[in-house]
């Protein structure tokens, strides 16, 4: 979503890092360039002004004047101010009560129901006993959609009874309490536009159940309208946060930067894709780092921890030690990479990676899926012994996977290179290589992240 803004601010930050001296005139020119980048990205004018004024005021202080690396100090100041604009510190959900109710509201089409399923999956993965319910009394299809999502993420759906949204909410809450659920996620009705009826209904539901969290679902593609929507909902029901959906879309998205500062409603989560697992907690400090092109290594490690199967990683480590890494292992590793957002998603989180947006856009999941299809079209014996794959077998595998013999040859070549590298990991030499890698990652907490294979 912030691709264009990241490109421009990241480029400005890169120039500043190498500056040995930054005069007041240089600073003003840089701030003008930043201001234009923010406005082009659809950031609200008052927010852009506030951000620039704060940076200028702090940058003209003694810290920059006395610094040996003034450019670096300005980047640090910009990072701090941007973090404040985005909402400051990351905020965990208030779900101490049993049951705790999380009320979701927003306009129709913002992705509210899908977000309910994503949030339920995330909380369930953290060990919480979660249930879902819908209080949309006028659209049975919306309730059915949430039931299907509940089955998909393996959490129970609680049926609320009653003729009004408030009655259904109270009934669902009573059932959740009796069934011992820790968290009840409550999906409210939506409308095409904000109207008095919608606001009255949500206010009545909120007053009836005393929700621990009241989260507004905002479509990041709505631009400056997102601010107006946030202000209207916040006036009717005091929101404790918002969730931005469709942040993977190619939009300017700067209005999302303005929500927390203008309305005081902090962003708590973001939806990063259509898949049910494409959902993450919003950390203003780390997100500011991403926008400034500094990457997010901590976020990458968290992705590894959440998506890498520990047992599978240990099994792979044993195979690497024995030098028996085969094509099935190769396909499984490709699947793990897809779970972590693919190659482009991982590269975006690495500091110092300066690839054009066009290059990152071309790194989709299709080549990975095609390679997996080739492996799954082989017999178990062919996966273990790729040298058995001769001309006739290649034609059969290519036909079965919907690929060409040329693509299969390329995949087998890539695997052979990877297998050769894995064989080097055997024995004492491999242990030294892993020790060196662990030393480089020591700043992340003393070694390899949990879930990664250890020698």
C-alpha positions in Angstrom: 0.0 0.0 0.0 2.8 2.4 0.9 5.0 1.3 -2.0 5.3 4.7 -3.7 5.7 6.6 -0.4 8.4 4.1 0.6 10.2 4.6 -2.7 10.3 8.3 -2.3 11.0 8.6 1.4 13.4 5.7 1.3 15.3 7.5 -1.5 15.5 10.7 0.5 16.6 8.8 3.6 19.3 7.0 1.6 20.7 10.4 0.5 20.7 11.8 4.0 22.5 8.8 5.4 25.6 9.7 3.4 25.5 13.4 4.2 28.5 14.6 6.3 27.0 18.1 6.7 23.4 19.2 6.5 22.7 23.0 6.4 19.4 24.6 7.2 18.9 25.2 3.5 19.6 21.5 2.8 17.1 20.6 5.5 14.4 22.9 4.1 14.8 21.5 0.6 14.7 17.9 1.9 11.5 18.7 4.0 9.8 20.2 0.9 10.6 17.0 -1.0 9.2 14.9 1.8 6.1 17.1 2.0 5.3 16.6 -1.7 5.9 12.8 -1.3 3.4 12.7 1.6 0.7 14.8 -0.2 1.1 12.7 -3.4 0.5 9.6 -1.2 -2.8 11.1 -0.1 -1.7 12.0 3.4 -4.0 14.6 4.9 -2.5 18.2 4.6 -2.7 18.9 8.4 -0.8 15.6 9.1 1.8 16.4 6.5 2.3 19.9 8.0 2.5 18.5 11.5 5.0 15.9 10.5 7.3 18.3 8.7 7.1 21.0 11.4 8.0 18.4 14.1 11.0 17.1 12.1 12.3 20.6 11.4 12.0 21.8 15.0 13.8 18.7 16.3 16.4 18.7 13.5 17.4 22.3 14.2 18.3 21.3 17.8 21.8 20.8 19.2 21.7 17.0 18.7 22.0 17.4 14.9 24.5 20.3 15.0 26.9 18.4 17.3 26.5 15.1 15.6 29.2 13.6 13.4 26.5 12.0 11.2 23.8 14.7 10.9 22.0 12.8 8.1 21.6 9.8 10.3 20.2 11.9 13.2 17.6 13.4 10.9 16.5 10.0 9.7 16.2 9.0 13.4 14.1 12.1 14.1 11.9 11.4 11.0 11.4 7.8 12.2 10.4 8.9 15.7 7.9 11.6 14.4 6.4 9.1 11.8 6.0 6.6 14.6 4.1 9.1 16.6 1.8 10.0 13.7 1.1 6.3 13.1 -0.1 6.0 16.7 3.0 5.6 18.9 3.5 2.3 20.7 1.9 -1.0 19.6 -1.2 -1.8 21.6 -2.3 -5.3 22.6 -6.0 -6.2 22.7 -7.7 -5.8 26.0 -9.1 -9.4 26.4 -8.5 -9.9 30.2 -12.2 -10.6 30.9 -13.8 -14.0 30.3 -15.5 -13.7 27.9 -14.1 -10.5 26.3 -16.2 -9.1 23.4 -14.5 -7.6 20.3 -17.1 -5.5 18.4 -16.3 -5.1 14.7 -18.1 -2.4 12.7 -17.7 -0.6 9.4 -19.3 0.0 6.0 -20.4 -2.8 3.7 -17.6 -4.0 1.4 -14.8 -3.0 3.7 -13.9 -6.6 4.4 -15.5 -6.8 7.9 -16.7 -10.4 7.8 -13.4 -11.7 6.4 -11.5 -9.7 9.0 -13.6 -11.4 11.7 -12.4 -14.8 10.5 -8.8 -13.6 10.2 -8.7 -12.1 13.7 -10.3 -15.3 15.1 -7.6 -17.4 13.4 -4.9 -15.2 14.8 -6.2 -15.3 18.4 -6.9 -19.0 18.3 -3.3 -19.6 17.2 -2.2 -17.7 20.4 -4.1 -20.3 22.5 -7.3 -18.3 23.0 -10.7 -20.1 23.0 -12.4 -17.9 20.4 -16.0 -17.9 19.1 -17.6 -15.9 16.2 -21.1 -14.4 15.9 -23.0 -12.1 13.6 -25.8 -9.8 14.6 -26.8 -8.7 11.1 -30.6 -9.2 11.5 -31.4 -8.1 7.9 -28.9 -10.2 5.9 -29.0 -14.0 6.6 -26.3 -14.4 3.8 -23.8 -12.4 5.9 -24.4 -14.7 8.9 -24.0 -17.7 6.7 -20.7 -16.3 5.3 -19.3 -15.9 8.8 -20.4 -19.5 9.7 -18.4 -20.8 6.7 -15.4 -18.7 7.8 -15.7 -20.1 11.3 -15.5 -23.6 10.0 -12.6 -22.7 7.8 -10.5 -21.3 10.7 -11.8 -24.1 13.1 -13.6 -22.0 15.7 -17.2 -22.3 16.8 -20.0 -20.0 15.6 -22.5 -18.9 18.2 -26.1 -18.3 17.1 -27.6 -15.3 18.7 -31.4 -15.2 19.0 -33.7 -12.3 18.9 -35.4 -9.8 16.6 -32.9 -7.0 17.0 -29.1 -6.7 16.7 -28.8 -5.9 20.5 -30.9 -8.9 21.5 -28.9 -11.2 19.2 -25.7 -9.8 20.7 -26.8 -10.4 24.3 -28.0 -13.9 23.5 -24.7 -14.8 21.8 -22.7 -13.3 24.7 -24.8 -15.4 27.2 -24.0 -18.6 25.2 -20.3 -17.7 24.9 -20.2 -17.3 28.7 -21.9 -20.6 29.4 -19.7 -22.4 26.9 -16.5 -21.0 28.5 -15.2 -19.0 25.5 -12.4 -16.6 26.2 -13.1 -14.2 23.3 -16.3 -13.5 21.4 -15.8 -11.7 18.1 -19.0 -9.9 17.1 -19.6 -8.9 13.5 -22.2 -6.1 13.2 -24.3 -5.1 10.1 -22.9 -2.8 7.5 -24.4 -0.3 5.1 -23.3 1.2 1.8 -23.0 4.6 3.4 -23.1 5.9 7.0 -26.7 6.6 8.1 -28.5 7.3 11.3 -30.0 3.8 11.5 -26.6 2.1 11.3 -25.1 4.4 13.9 -28.1 3.9 16.3 -28.0 0.1 15.9 -24.2 -0.1 16.6 -24.6 2.3 19.6 -27.3 0.1 21.0 -25.3 -3.1 20.6 -22.2 -1.5 22.1 -24.2 -0.2 25.1 -25.8 -3.6 25.6 -22.7 -5.8 25.7 -20.0 -3.5 27.0 -17.4 -4.7 24.5 -13.7 -4.8 25.6 -12.6 -3.6 22.2 -14.5 -1.7 19.5 -12.7 -1.9 16.2 -13.5 -0.1 13.0 -12.8 -1.9 9.8 -11.5 0.6 7.1 -10.9 -0.1 3.5 -7.5 1.4 2.7 -8.6 2.0 -0.9 -11.2 4.6 0.1 -8.6 7.4 0.3 -9.4 10.5 2.2 -13.0 9.2 2.7 -11.5 6.9 5.3 -10.9 9.8 7.6 -14.6 11.0 7.4 -15.9 7.4 8.0 -13.6 7.0 11.0 -14.7 10.4 12.5 -18.4 9.5 12.1 -18.1 6.0 13.7 -15.9 7.4 16.5 -18.5 10.0 17.3 -21.3 7.4 17.5 -19.3 4.7 19.4 -16.0 5.5 21.0 -13.6 3.3 18.9 -10.6 1.7 20.6 -8.9 1.1 17.3 -9.2 0.3 13.6 -8.2 -2.4 11.2 -7.0 -1.5 7.7 -8.0 -4.0 5.0 -6.7 -4.4 1.4 -3.3 -2.9 2.3 -1.7 -5.1 -0.4 -3.6 -3.1 -3.1 -1.7 -0.7 -5.4 -3.1 2.5 -3.9 -1.6 5.6 -2.4 -2.9 4.7 1.0 -1.6 7.8 2.7 -5.0 8.5 4.3 -4.4 5.5 6.5 -1.4 7.3 7.9 -3.7 10.2 8.9 -6.4 8.2 10.8 -4.6 7.8 14.1 -3.4 11.4 14.2 -6.6 13.1 13.1 -9.2 10.9 14.9 -7.1 9.5 17.8 -8.2 6.0 16.7 -5.0 3.9 16.4 -4.5 1.3 13.8 -4.3 -2.1 15.6 -4.2 -4.7 12.7 -3.7 -4.7 8.9 -5.0 -7.1 6.3 -2.2 -7.8 3.9 -3.9 -10.0 1.3 -7.0 -12.1 0.4 -5.8 -15.3 2.2 -7.1 -16.0 5.7 -3.5 -15.9 7.1 -2.7 -12.6 5.5 -3.2 -10.6 8.6 -0.8 -9.1 11.1 -0.6 -6.8 14.2 0.3 -3.2 13.4 3.4 -1.9 15.0 3.9 1.8 14.3 7.6 1.9 15.1 8.4 -1.1 12.8 6.0 0.2 10.1 7.7 3.6 10.1 11.0 1.7 9.5 9.4 -0.1 6.5 8.2 3.2 5.0 11.7 4.7 5.4 13.3 1.7 3.6 14.8 0.3 6.8 13.2 -3.1 6.6 11.6 -5.0 9.4 13.9 -7.9 10.5 12.0 -8.5 13.7 8.7 -8.8 11.8 10.4 -11.3 9.4 11.6 -13.4 12.4 8.1 -13.4 13.8 6.8 -14.6 10.4 9.3 -17.4 10.5 8.3 -18.4 14.1 4.6 -18.3 13.1 4.8 -20.3 9.9 7.7 -22.7 10.1 6.7 -26.1 11.5 9.1 -27.0 14.3 8.9 -30.8 13.8 9.4 -30.3 10.0 12.4 -28.0 10.6 14.1 -30.6 12.9 13.4 -33.3 10.3 15.0 -31.1 7.6 18.0 -30.5 9.9 18.6 -34.2 10.2 18.4 -34.6 6.4 20.9 -31.8 5.9 23.3 -33.5 8.3 23.0 -36.8 6.3 23.1 -35.0 3.0 19.8 -36.6 1.9 17.9 -33.4 1.0 15.5 -34.5 -1.8 13.0 -32.9 -4.2 10.1 -33.4 -1.7 12.0 -31.4 0.9 12.6 -28.8 -1.8 8.8 -28.5 -2.5 8.1 -28.3 1.2 10.5 -25.4 1.6 8.9 -23.6 -1.3 5.6 -24.0 0.5 7.0 -22.5 3.7 8.2 -19.5 1.7 4.7 -19.0 0.3 3.3 -19.0 3.8 5.7 -16.2 4.8 4.5 -14.0 1.9 6.7 -15.3 -0.9 10.0 -14.0 -1.9 8.8 -10.4 -2.5 7.2 -10.3 0.9 10.4 -11.4 2.6 12.6 -9.1 0.6 10.5 -6.0 1.5 11.2 -6.7 5.2 15.0 -7.0 4.8 17.0 -3.8 5.4 19.2 -2.5 2.5 17.3 -4.3 -0.2 16.7 -1.7 -2.9 14.7 -3.4 -5.7 12.4 -1.5 -8.0 8.6 -1.9 -7.4 8.3 -3.5 -10.8 10.8 -6.2 -10.0 9.1 -7.0 -6.7 5.7 -7.1 -8.4 7.0 -9.8 -10.8 8.0 -12.0 -7.9 4.6 -13.6 -7.5 3.7 -17.1 -6.3 3.1 -18.6 -9.8 6.7 -19.9 -10.4 6.8 -21.3 -6.9 3.5 -23.1 -7.4 4.6 -24.4 -10.8 7.8 -25.9 -9.3 5.7 -27.5 -6.6 3.4 -29.0 -9.2 6.4 -30.5 -11.1 7.6 -32.2 -7.9 4.1 -33.5 -7.0 3.8 -34.9 -10.5 6.8 -37.2 -9.9 6.8 -40.6 -8.4 8.2 -41.0 -4.8 11.2 -42.7 -6.3 11.8 -39.9 -8.8 11.7 -37.3 -6.0 14.3 -39.2 -4.0 16.5 -39.9 -7.1 16.2 -37.1 -9.6 18.8 -38.6 -11.9 16.2 -41.2 -12.8 14.2 -38.5 -14.6 15.1 -39.1 -18.3 13.6 -37.7 -21.5 10.3 -39.8 -21.5 9.8 -39.2 -17.7 10.3 -35.5 -18.2 7.5 -35.4 -20.9 5.2 -37.2 -18.5 6.0 -34.9 -15.5 5.7 -31.8 -17.7 2.3 -32.9 -19.0 1.1 -33.8 -15.5 2.0 -30.5 -14.0 1.0 -28.3 -16.9 4.5 -27.1 -17.6 7.1 -27.6 -20.3 10.2 -29.8 -20.4 12.3 -26.7 -20.5 10.8 -25.4 -17.3 11.3 -28.8 -15.7 15.0 -28.8 -16.7 15.4 -25.3 -15.1 13.8 -26.5 -11.9 16.0 -29.6 -11.7 19.0 -27.4 -12.3 18.0 -25.1 -9.4 17.4 -28.1 -7.2 20.8 -29.6 -8.0 22.5 -26.3 -7.0 20.5 -26.2 -3.8 21.4 -29.9 -3.0 25.1 -29.1 -3.7 24.9 -26.3 -1.1 23.1 -28.5 1.4 25.8 -31.2 1.1 28.4 -28.5 2.1 26.4 -28.1 5.3 27.4 -31.6 6.4 29.9 -32.2 9.2 32.2 -29.7 11.0 32.3 -27.3 8.0 28.5 -27.1 8.1 28.5 -26.4 11.8 31.0 -23.6 11.3 28.8 -22.1 8.6 25.7 -22.2 10.8 27.7 -20.8 13.7 28.7 -17.8 11.5 25.1 -17.3 10.4 24.0 -17.5 14.1 26.6 -14.9 15.0 25.3 -12.5 12.4 21.8 -12.9 13.7 22.9 -12.6 17.3 21.5 -9.1 17.5 18.0 -10.6 17.1 18.2 -12.4 20.4 21.3 -14.7 20.4 21.3 -16.9 17.4 19.0 -18.5 14.9 15.2 -17.8 15.3 13.1 -20.5 16.8 11.8 -22.9 14.1 14.8 -22.7 11.9 16.9 -25.9 11.5 19.8 -26.2 13.9 23.0 -28.2 13.1 
